[in-house]
Amino acid sequence: MKRSARKGCEAMEMRKAVTGETMREIDRRAIEEFGIPSLLLMENAGRACAEEILKRGVKAGERVAVFAGKGNNGGDGFVAARHLHNGGVVPVVFFFQKPSEMKADPLANFRILERMKIDLRDCAGGADWDGVRNVLKTCRAVLDALFGTGLSKPVGEPFRTAIEEINHSKLPVVAVDIPSGLHADTGEVMGICVKAAVTVSLALAKKGFYLNEGPAYTGSVVVADISIPRELIEGVPDEAV
């Protein structure tokens, strides 16, 4: 596999880069061996992403579209929406999983958004794409929390159309951990991929950022501390090629 040029990733520092499987193992060990609650990791991840949006010039009163997919990546998006709201920004959350199907941590953060009366748009049962486009026209930025590092097959609907709408909006995109549609290990686009301005990579950079089409889609990479113990970070080998 060829190493891709780093064009478009000028802000990427030389850091350890790992596969998605390695990162999931690190998360597991942090939770099971060190006793760090998974809810805390999600809280730190979402807050880091919200802070990055605020650093990029989004001001109080401006709208940000949050696209929240299934699993923990969507939960990170829910946390980010809460912190954006608390920072004076107006989040509009498009969620793609029914609450009845959410795992405990994402569901806990979704319920908080409900109680805060944040604008939640249900796309799990079929999205109103005209409505999505109209919202995007009023937004200052997008938070991509559709897919994490576990994506291993081509992107299907409704996520394919969601990514198309995000890219067509021409808004600056902050991606949670990895741009949705990018393979974490190979840097290949799985049919379609969010083109991020910034990727907030959680705990460690991912191997795919360096390979194939990865540099063209990750934008600037920020590696966020989400409270993974230093012992686990230092103990993992660099898997970049």
Secondary structure, DSSP 8 states (H G I E B T S, - for coil): --B---TT-TT-----EE-HHHHHHHHHHHHHTT---HHHHHHHHHHHHHHHHHHTT--TT-EEEEEE-SHHHHHHHHHHHHHHHHTT-EEEEEE-S-GGG--HHHHHHHHHHHHTT-EEEE-TT---HHHHHHHHTTEEEEEEES--TT--S---TTHHHHHHHHHHHT--EEEESS-TTB-TTT--BSS-----SEEEEESSEEGGGGBTTHHHHH-EEEEE--S--HHHHHHS-----
